[in-house]
Amino acid sequence: MAKTKAAGSTRLGRDSAPKYLGVKLSDGQKAGSGMVIVRQRGTKFLAGKNVKRGGDDTLYATSEGVVSFTTKKKTRFDGSQRIVKIVNVRS
């Protein structure tokens, strides 16, 4: 039996870079056209008025205005309901 471990490369030490997800503009803050409001994976927040969803589910403003967050009940296709958070930009 060997007294010391074999000198080889470790299988540890790999980590991914942080993605910096979350809400970037709060309720009541001013948003310019094209500004990122929420960075997310999946649709935790839904796009409302003057807000579009990007390819990676990021929500961004399409026009200048004030950001507002609202909640609403949404009916799914199977008839069940869930409460969703909607992001709007009011001009």
C-alpha positions in Angstrom: 0.0 0.0 0.0 1.3 3.5 -0.9 2.1 5.9 1.9 1.2 9.0 -0.1 -1.6 9.7 -2.6 -0.7 9.4 -6.3 0.2 12.8 -7.7 -2.4 13.5 -10.3 -4.8 16.1 -11.4 -7.8 16.7 -9.2 -11.3 16.3 -10.3 -12.5 19.2 -8.2 -12.1 22.9 -8.7 -14.6 23.6 -11.5 -17.2 26.2 -11.0 -19.5 28.3 -13.3 -19.4 32.1 -13.4 -22.3 33.8 -11.5 -25.3 34.8 -13.7 -26.4 37.9 -11.8 -30.1 37.1 -12.0 -32.9 39.0 -10.3 -34.9 42.2 -10.3 -32.8 45.1 -11.7 -35.4 47.9 -11.5 -37.8 48.2 -8.5 -41.4 49.4 -8.4 -41.6 53.1 -9.0 -38.2 53.5 -10.7 -37.8 55.1 -14.1 -37.0 52.8 -17.0 -35.6 53.9 -20.4 -36.3 52.1 -23.6 -34.4 48.8 -23.8 -33.4 48.8 -20.1 -33.4 45.4 -18.4 -36.0 45.1 -15.6 -35.7 41.4 -14.6 -33.1 38.8 -15.4 -34.6 35.3 -14.9 -34.5 31.7 -15.8 -38.0 30.6 -16.8 -41.1 32.9 -16.4 -41.2 33.8 -12.7 -42.3 37.3 -13.9 -44.5 37.8 -16.9 -44.3 40.7 -19.4 -47.1 43.3 -19.2 -47.6 46.6 -20.9 -44.6 48.1 -22.7 -42.4 45.1 -21.6 -41.0 42.4 -23.8 -39.4 39.0 -23.0 -36.0 38.2 -24.5 -34.7 34.8 -25.7 -33.2 34.0 -22.2 -36.5 35.1 -20.5 -35.1 38.5 -19.6 -37.8 41.2 -19.3 -36.9 44.6 -20.8 -38.7 47.9 -21.3 -39.9 48.9 -24.8 -40.6 52.5 -24.0 -39.8 55.1 -21.3 -41.8 55.1 -18.2 -42.2 54.0 -14.6 -41.9 50.3 -13.6 -44.8 48.8 -11.7 -45.3 45.2 -10.4 -48.8 43.7 -10.1 -50.2 40.2 -9.2 -53.0 38.5 -11.1 -54.6 35.1 -11.2 -53.9 33.2 -14.4 -55.8 30.2 -15.5 -53.8 27.3 -16.9 -54.8 25.1 -19.8 -56.0 22.4 -17.5 -58.3 24.8 -15.6 -56.0 25.2 -12.5 -55.0 28.7 -11.5 -51.8 30.3 -10.3 -50.9 33.7 -9.1 -48.5 35.4 -11.5 -46.3 38.6 -11.1 -46.7 40.9 -14.0 -44.2 43.7 -14.8 -45.6 46.9 -16.5 -44.0 50.2 -17.7 -46.4 53.1 -17.4 -45.7 56.0 -19.7 
